[in-house]
Amino acid sequence: MKEHARRERIDRGIKARSDDVYALLSYREMLYLIFPRVVPVVGLAILAYFLPLYWKKVVIQACIFAMLSISWDFLSSCGMLSLGQALFFGIGSYIAGSLNHFFNIPVFLTIPIATLVGGLFSTILLLPVIRLRGIYFAMVTLILPLMLMRMIEATKILGGTEGITSLSPLPNIWVEIVLSMGGMWFVLFSLRRFISSDYGLIFVSIRDNDRAAMASGINIYSFKAQALFIGSSVCAFCGAFLTHAYMFTGMPVFALDYSILPIAASAIGGIGTLAGSLVGALILVPLSEYLREFSTLRIVFYGLILVICVVALPEGIFHYASRKYTQIERWVKVE
């Protein structure tokens, strides 16, 4: 009988050992666990320190889009396909800008207030459609920011098409870097810890089989509302932060870019990992800035790179890198 071979993946020995408490007894296992977590944090901070001012701004923007992407991935992991990150982003932006412009509230109060109030307002706004699933929920989240844009344009409230300008800026570039980068790492690690907890598994079960979750006595709409508040609050923080970074808020905060790019970043980095969304955003945002020198052709190069990444690594960059870090491949004979 002719022999054939198949590829087999097995966990590395150090991976199997470090999954237990014995990791505490070995510096090698501890380093294995710490390395993929500490190196990105420290490396990005060092990179941001030595980059010129323009690219510091790009890093800040990348961190903001990373949080938008992580928020989208989190909502997707909870069974809610959203196309409305621009809705949450814009609401947070307008709340922060209005509080600062009309009530002279300082910047370090407008951002946390806009984060919480924006998340709450977004949740209340979407409560009537929270029972919708899949593409139907996504269509509503896509339409709402467009409706708000037209409403602001027609009624000329909140500055109308001119927007609200001359807002209070953040103290300096270093405060912007610390807030954006610190917020990004906090959102990533806290949501990863949350989604892997016993309570977070309920949200995942709703995505996997919401009917089975309902049959188990779980009020899935209550948990969806909680997930929506968490995800929209993250986006509202991003909107409030950029409002003071740019000292402006207006209709452009509802642009589709804030909805589409986070999805593209998640697709490239790896959907369902949260960390993959961050990887995708840290690749796409600097790449789009670098391609500006090609003028209108940058859209062609940008789209080509997206297609290559999706076709070559459909699982996502983070899934691939994680597998290479934790597993080895070998060929075994099949008789």
C-alpha positions in Angstrom: 0.0 0.0 0.0 1.4 3.3 -1.0 2.4 5.6 1.8 1.3 9.2 2.0 2.1 12.0 4.4 -0.1 14.6 6.0 0.8 17.7 8.0 0.2 17.6 11.7 0.2 20.5 14.1 1.1 20.0 17.8 1.7 22.4 20.6 5.2 23.2 21.5 6.5 21.7 24.7 7.0 25.1 26.3 3.4 26.0 25.4 2.0 22.8 27.1 4.2 23.5 30.2 3.4 27.2 30.5 -0.4 26.5 30.4 0.0 25.2 34.0 1.1 26.8 37.2 4.5 25.4 36.7 5.2 28.5 34.5 5.8 30.3 37.8 8.8 28.0 38.6 10.7 28.7 35.3 12.0 32.0 34.0 11.9 30.5 30.5 8.2 29.7 30.6 7.5 33.1 32.2 9.4 34.8 29.4 7.5 32.8 26.8 4.2 34.1 28.3 5.4 37.7 28.8 7.2 38.2 25.5 4.2 38.6 23.1 2.5 40.9 25.6 5.3 43.2 26.7 7.3 43.6 23.4 4.4 45.2 21.4 3.7 47.6 24.3 7.2 48.7 24.8 8.2 48.6 21.1 5.3 50.9 20.1 6.1 53.3 22.9 9.8 53.5 21.9 8.8 53.9 18.2 6.4 56.7 19.0 9.1 58.5 21.0 11.7 58.6 18.2 9.3 59.3 15.2 9.0 62.8 13.8 5.9 64.9 14.7 4.0 64.0 11.6 4.3 60.2 12.2 3.6 60.7 15.9 0.2 62.0 14.7 -0.2 58.9 12.5 0.6 56.6 15.4 -2.1 58.4 17.4 -4.6 58.0 14.6 -3.6 54.3 14.3 -4.3 53.8 18.0 -7.8 55.4 17.6 -8.7 53.2 14.6 -7.3 50.2 16.5 -9.8 50.9 19.3 -12.6 51.3 16.8 -11.6 48.0 15.2 -11.4 46.2 18.6 -14.9 47.6 19.4 -16.2 46.2 16.2 -14.6 42.8 16.8 -16.0 42.7 20.3 -19.6 43.4 19.1 -19.1 40.8 16.4 -18.0 38.3 19.0 -21.2 39.0 20.9 -23.4 38.3 17.8 -23.9 41.9 16.6 -22.7 42.7 13.2 -22.2 46.5 13.2 -21.6 48.9 10.4 -22.1 51.9 12.7 -18.8 52.6 14.4 -19.1 56.0 12.8 -22.4 56.5 14.6 -20.9 55.8 18.0 -17.8 57.8 17.1 -19.8 60.8 15.9 -22.1 60.9 19.0 -19.0 60.9 21.3 -17.5 63.6 19.2 -20.5 65.9 19.2 -21.1 65.4 23.0 -17.5 66.4 23.8 -17.5 69.3 21.4 -20.8 70.6 22.7 -19.9 70.4 26.4 -16.7 72.2 25.7 -18.1 74.9 23.4 -21.4 75.7 25.0 -20.7 75.0 28.7 -16.9 75.6 28.9 -16.3 72.2 30.5 -12.5 71.4 30.5 -11.2 68.7 28.2 -10.3 66.2 30.9 -14.0 66.2 31.9 -15.6 66.3 28.5 -13.8 63.1 27.3 -15.0 60.8 30.2 -18.4 62.3 30.2 -18.7 61.9 26.4 -17.5 58.3 26.7 -20.2 57.3 29.2 -23.0 59.5 27.9 -22.2 58.6 24.3 -22.3 54.9 25.1 -25.6 55.2 27.0 -27.2 57.4 24.3 -26.1 54.9 21.5 -27.5 52.0 23.5 -30.8 53.7 24.0 -30.9 54.7 20.3 -30.5 51.1 19.2 -32.6 49.4 21.9 -35.7 49.2 19.6 -33.7 47.3 17.0 -31.6 45.1 19.3 -33.8 42.1 18.5 -32.7 42.2 14.8 -29.9 39.8 13.8 -27.2 39.7 11.1 -27.5 42.0 8.2 -30.7 43.6 9.4 -29.0 45.0 12.5 -26.0 46.0 10.4 -28.3 48.0 7.9 -29.8 50.0 10.7 -26.4 50.9 12.2 -25.3 52.0 8.7 -28.4 54.1 8.0 -28.5 56.0 11.4 -25.3 58.1 11.0 -26.4 59.1 7.5 -29.8 60.2 8.9 -28.1 62.2 11.7 -25.9 63.9 9.1 -28.9 65.0 7.0 -30.7 66.1 10.2 -27.8 68.3 11.3 -27.5 69.7 7.8 -31.3 70.5 7.5 -31.8 71.9 11.0 -28.4 73.6 11.2 -28.1 72.6 14.9 -24.7 72.1 16.5 -23.0 74.3 14.0 -24.7 72.8 10.9 -22.4 72.1 8.0 -19.8 74.4 9.5 -19.4 72.3 12.7 -18.0 73.5 16.0 -14.5 74.9 15.9 -12.0 76.5 18.3 -12.4 73.8 20.9 -9.9 73.3 23.8 -6.9 71.3 22.7 -5.1 68.6 24.7 -2.0 70.1 26.5 0.6 68.6 24.2 1.6 65.8 21.8 2.8 63.6 24.6 -0.5 63.7 26.4 -2.2 62.7 23.2 0.2 59.8 22.7 -0.2 58.6 26.3 -4.0 58.9 26.2 -4.5 57.2 22.8 -1.9 54.5 23.4 -2.8 53.8 27.0 -6.5 53.7 26.0 -5.8 51.3 23.2 -3.9 48.8 25.5 -6.4 49.1 28.2 -9.3 48.4 25.9 -7.5 45.4 24.3 -6.4 43.7 27.5 -9.5 44.4 29.5 -11.9 43.2 26.7 -9.7 40.1 26.1 -9.9 39.3 29.8 -13.6 40.0 29.9 -14.5 37.9 26.9 -12.6 34.9 28.3 -14.2 35.1 31.7 -17.2 33.0 32.8 -19.4 36.1 32.4 -18.0 36.9 29.0 -18.7 33.3 27.7 -22.4 34.2 27.9 -21.8 36.8 25.2 -19.9 34.3 23.0 -22.7 31.8 23.4 -25.2 34.3 22.1 -23.1 34.6 19.0 -22.7 30.9 18.6 -26.4 29.9 19.2 -28.7 32.6 20.5 -31.7 30.2 20.5 -29.9 27.7 22.7 -28.9 30.6 25.0 -32.6 31.7 25.3 -33.6 28.1 25.9 -31.2 28.1 28.8 -33.0 30.9 30.5 -30.6 33.7 29.4 -32.1 37.1 28.5 -30.0 37.6 25.5 -31.3 41.1 24.8 -30.1 42.3 28.2 -26.6 40.9 27.4 -26.7 42.4 23.9 -27.5 45.8 25.4 -24.6 45.5 27.8 -22.2 44.6 24.9 -23.6 47.5 22.9 -22.9 49.9 25.7 -19.3 48.6 26.1 -18.6 48.7 22.4 -20.2 52.1 21.8 -18.5 53.6 24.8 -15.1 52.7 23.3 -16.0 54.4 20.1 -17.4 57.4 21.9 -14.1 57.8 23.7 -12.3 57.8 20.3 -14.6 60.5 19.0 -14.2 62.7 22.1 -10.4 62.3 22.0 -10.1 63.2 18.3 -12.5 66.1 18.8 -10.0 67.8 21.2 -7.0 66.6 19.2 -8.3 68.3 16.1 -10.2 71.1 18.0 -13.2 70.5 15.7 -16.3 68.5 15.4 -18.8 68.4 12.6 -20.6 66.3 10.0 -17.3 64.5 8.9 -17.3 62.6 12.2 -20.1 60.4 10.8 -18.1 59.6 7.6 -18.1 55.9 6.5 -14.3 55.8 6.9 -14.9 55.3 10.7 -17.1 52.3 9.9 -15.3 50.6 7.0 -11.6 50.8 8.0 -12.2 49.1 11.4 -13.8 46.2 9.5 -11.0 46.0 7.1 -8.5 46.0 9.9 -10.3 43.2 11.7 -10.4 41.1 8.5 -6.7 41.5 7.9 -5.6 41.0 11.5 -8.0 38.2 12.3 -11.7 38.4 13.3 -12.6 37.1 16.7 -9.2 37.7 18.4 -9.5 41.4 19.3 -5.7 41.6 19.1 -5.9 40.9 15.4 -8.0 44.0 15.0 -5.2 46.0 16.6 -2.6 44.5 14.3 -4.6 45.2 11.3 -5.2 48.9 12.3 -1.5 49.4 13.0 -0.7 48.2 9.5 -3.5 49.8 7.5 -3.4 53.4 8.9 0.3 54.0 8.4 0.1 52.3 5.0 -2.7 54.6 3.9 -0.7 57.6 4.9 2.4 56.4 3.2 0.5 55.8 0.0 -0.7 59.4 -0.1 2.2 60.3 -2.3 0.7 58.2 -5.1 -2.3 60.6 -5.2 -5.4 58.9 -6.7 -3.5 55.7 -7.4 -3.1 55.1 -3.7 -6.7 53.6 -3.7 -5.5 51.0 -6.3 -2.4 50.1 -4.3 -4.4 50.1 -1.0 -7.1 47.8 -2.5 -4.5 45.5 -4.0 -2.7 45.1 -0.7 -6.0 44.4 1.0 -6.9 41.7 -1.5 -3.4 40.1 -1.3 -3.6 39.9 2.5 -7.1 38.5 2.6 -6.4 35.9 -0.1 -3.0 34.9 1.2 -4.0 34.8 4.9 -7.7 34.4 5.1 -7.4 33.4 8.8 -5.7 36.8 9.6 -2.2 37.9 10.5 -2.7 37.4 14.2 -4.0 33.8 13.8 -1.1 32.9 11.6 1.5 34.5 13.9 -0.1 33.0 17.0 -0.1 29.5 15.5 3.6 29.8 14.5 4.5 30.9 18.1 2.6 28.2 19.9 2.6 25.2 17.6 5.0 23.3 15.4 4.2 21.4 12.2 5.5 18.0 11.1 4.8 15.5 8.5 3.4 12.1 9.5 3.0 9.1 7.4 -0.5 7.9 6.5 -0.7 4.3 5.3 
